Amino acid sequence: MVSAQENVISAAGLRRTYGDFEAVRGVDFAVRRGELFALLGTNGAGKTSTVELLEGLAEPSGGEVRVLGRDPYRERGRVRPYTGVMLQEGGMPSQLTAAETVRMWAGCTARPRPVAEALELVGLSDRRDVRVSQLSGGERRRLDLALALLGRPEVLFLDEPTTGLDAEGRHATWELVRELRAGGTTVLLTTHYLEEAQELADRLAIMAGGRIAAAGTVEEIVGAHPATVSFRLPVGWLPGDLPPLPALGVTGHELAGTSVRLRTDALQRTLTGLLLWAQDNGVELAGLDARSASLEEAFLKIAGAAEDDRRAGAAKRREKGAGPPAARAADVVRTDERNAR
């Protein structure tokens, strides 16, 4: 197995195809021991296809993947005892109770936790004797998590872990994941909740069109996008009366009557210059609001730019007579893939 200093998960040139459609198109990233790495993307971006390769559920069409220094597909028997997997849907027998389900799973797990401990971890102790069919959707997700944690995994794959949970359940799951990470567990997370990634991730990657469009810490990704300053000018003052905006670090602006919205890569300089101008001129800037870009804003811009590039590429291929539109072919394959699952 790998040492504490080495990457626990790595992908290099990773590819996965379904017929003529390439769902994963040369993905590269690495996850260090004890790190929580989030993989984000819109539907069809290639997240699940990538994670299934990391989990050893399928063989890559190209490239290389390593988990704990081994090939998770070809050496599955040597990797699986050290990993925990929480799929989007667990598919547990509906007539078993929660405790019976954990006990059954423990029989297939190396070094399992006691059943009571596993249920206590996810807050299901008082539901141990309830049949799976009678559990709520959120409770079934928590039971899925209990099964993923049963073998005390060194590496934990969480695919949309808080889908169906209420706010209290989501925050309880976040706290449990933080405790696991603090104890040295390496976590790879996929989620559609950007707040979840922002709260938990040490680093993240945004996938689009089967490729990684951006990667880094939340601060690095958000910091690459402009902050905004919004306000309303009082009657009698016009946007043209403001100081020269480029000198304040403003990169763009939007006007709507007396409402002004500035985009800036130097929020402190912009805000300081604006407030000094207002003070010198006795101007009150009503509704003043200054904020850095959010992860949601960065995500939408990155995903949108990648989608524009994909459409432009598809249009060029159509112009060259390269067969059916790529977008239509991709949609057909994605639909077939979802139906097959």
N, C-alpha and C positions, 0 to 999 in steps of 0.2 A: 504494500500500500504506500501512498505518497506520504512525504513528511509534512510537517506543519507549515513549512515555508512554500511548498509547491502548490500549483493549481489543482483543485479537487475536481473541477469540471472544465473541460476544454473542447472547443469545436474549431476545426480548421478546414476551410473550403467546403463546408457541409452542404450537401445537396440532397433533395428528395423529389422524385418525379412520380406523377400519376399519369400513365399513358404519355401523351405529348405535352402535358402541363407540368411545369417545374414549380413546385410549391415552395421549395427552399433553394435559394440560388446563390450559394457560396457564402455561407455565414461563418464568421469568425468571432469568437469571444472566449473569455476564460473567467472562472470564478474561484477565488481564493478560499482557503479553509476558514470557516467561521463567518463567512460573508453572506449577506442576503442580496441576491441579484434578481432584479425584476425584469421580466420580458413583457413588453407592452406592444400593442398593435391593434388595428381595427380587425373586424371579422375578415377572414381570408388572407391575413397578412403573413401567415406561415408559423404562428406561435405554436399551436398544438402539434403541427407536423414536426417542428424542431424538437419540442419537448419529448415526443414519443421516441425520437432517435436517441436522445440523451438517456431515456429510461430503458433503452434496450428492447422496446416493443417492435421495432422494425429495423432493417438494415439500411444504412445510407445508400443512396444512388451514387454518391461520390463524396470525396473528402473523408475526414477522420473525426471521430469523437472519442473522448476518454473520460471515464468517471473513476476516481480513485486510482488513476494510472492504468486502467484496463479498458478494453473494448466492451461496452455494456451489452452488446448483442452477441458477439462471439464468445465472450467469457461471462455470460450472464450468471452462471452458477457461482462465480467468485465475486461478483459485484452485488448481486441482489440481496444477500444477507445484511449488507451495510447501508442499504437505501430504503427510504420510505416513500411511497407514492400515493398521492391523493388525486384521483382523477376527477373530471368534471361531473361524472355520474358513477356511483359505486356499484349499482346493480346487486344489492344484498338480498338474500332470501327474505321475502316479506313476512313469512310465518314464524321466523325465529324472533326471540326477544333480543334486546340490545346486548344483554350479557351473553346469551347463547351465540350471538354473532361474533362477539369478540373472542369467546372461548374457541369457536370453530376456527377462526383466523389464527389464533395462537398456536393451534396444532400444526400450522404450515409455516411458522415463523421461528427463526433461530433466536434464542435468548429472549423470549417475550416477557413483557411486563406482566404482573398479575392483572387479572381482569378488572378488579376493583380499582386499581391504580389507573389503568387506561381510561376507564369511564370517569373517574374523578378529574383527570387532567382536562377533559372537555366539558365538564359540568353536567354529566348525564347519570350521576350516581342514583338520583331519585327516579330515574326512568329505566333502570336496569331490567325490570321485569315487563316492560311494555314491548309489544310486538313492533317490528320495524314498520309494518303497514300502518300502524297507529301513531307513529312519530310524525311530527311536523316536518316540513321540508328543511327548515333550519336545523332541527334535531338530527335528521338523517345526515346532513352535511357535517355536523359535529361527530357523529358516529364514524363517518368516512375518515375524519381526521384522527380519531382514536385508533383506527386500524392502521393508518399510515405511521403512527408513532409507536405502535406496539413493539416493534423490534429494536427500540432505542437507536434509530438510524443516525449514521454519521452524515449522510446526505439526504435531504428531504425535498421532494418535488411537490409543489402545491399548485394545482391547476384550478384557478378560480375558487379558492377555498372558502370565501365568505358569501358566495352567491346564495341568496335565499335567507340569509341571516338578518335579524333586526339589528338596530344600531347597538344595542347592548351586547348581543352575541358577537357582532363584528369586532367591537373593541376588546371583548374578552379574548377572542382569537388572536388579535394583534398582540395582546400582552403575553399570551402563551408563546407565540412565535418569537417575540423578543427574548423571552426566557430561554428558549431553545438555542437561539443564536448566541446568547451570552454564555451558554454552556458549551459552545464549540460546534454546534450543528451548522452545517452549510446548507443554505436554503436557496432553491431556485423557484421563483414565484411568477405565475402569470395571473394577471388580473385586469378587469375592465374598470375597476375603481381606481382612478388616478390618485385620490387622497390616500388610498391604501399603499400604493407604491411610494408616495411622498413621505408617508409616516414610517415605513419599514425599511426601504431599500438603502443599502450602502452605495450601490451603483445600479444602473438600469440601462437597457437597450430598447430602442423603439424600432419595431420591424414594420416594413411596408413593402408590399410586392415581393415577398420572399427574401428580402435583404434587410440588413441592419442599416437604418437611415441615420441614426444618431445613437451615441453611447457615452456614458460618463456618470458622474454623480448628478443628483437632482440639481444642485447649485450650478454645475457646469452647463447642463442642458438648458435650464431656465435662463441662466446668465447670458446665453447667446441670443436672447430675444429681448426686444426693447421694453423698458418700463413705460408707464403712462402717467401723465398729470392732467387732471380734468378740473375745470372750474367755469363759473359764469362771470362775465364782466358786468359791472353796473351800467345802468342806462347812461348814455352819453359817451361811453367808451367803446372803441372799436378794436378788433384784433390787430389792426395795423398800428395801433398805439403802443403795442407791446414792444419790448426791446428786441433787437435782432435775434431771432430764434436760433440760427446756427451757432451764434456765440455762446448760447446757453447749453449747447450739446444736443439740441433738438434735431431729430432726423426726419420727422414728418409731423403733419398736424391735420386735424379735421375741424371744420367750423360749421356751426348750425345756429344762426342768429347770434346771440351773445354767448353761446356755449362753445367752449374751446377744449379740444383734446389733443395733447401733445405726446408724441412718441420720442423717447430719449434713451441713449445708451449711457448717459451720465446723470442718473436720477438726482444725486445730491447737488451737482452743479446747476442743473436745471431748476430745481426747487429753490435753492438759495438765491439764484439770480432773479427768479420770478418774485419771491417774497421781498427782496430788497427793492425791486422796482415798485411793487405795490406800496411798500412803506413810504418810499420817497415821494410817491404821487398821491398818497392818501386814498388808495383804492382798496376796496374790500372784494376779495375773490370769493364769491359765494359758492358753496358746494365744493370747496377745494378737496381734491382726493388725489393722493399720490401712492402708487403701488408698483412693485416689481412685477414682471411677467409671472404668470402661474404655470405650473406644469401642464395644466389643461390647455392653455393658450399655446405653449410650445409644442405639445403633442399634436394639436389640430393643425398647426402650421407645417410641422414636419410631415405628418401623414398626408395632408393636402398637397404639399409640393411633390411628394413621391407619387401620389395618384395622378397628378398632372403629367409627370414624366412618363408614367406608364401609358396614359392615354395618348400622349404624343408619339411614343414608340409604336403603339398599336396602329395609329393613323399612318405612320410612315410605312409600316409593313403592308397595310392594305393598299397603299399607293403603289407598292412594288409587286402587288399581286401575290402576297405570301400566304394565300389561303384564307380561312375564316378569321374574323376579328379575334384578336388574342383575348380581349375582355370577355367575349361571348364564350370562347372555349374554356377560359378559366372558370367562368360561372358554372358551366356545365359540369366540369370536373369537381368543383367544390360541392355542388349539389349532390353528385354521385357519392362523393366521399362522406358527406354527412349522412346520406341515406344508408350507406354501408355500415356506419357505426351505430 
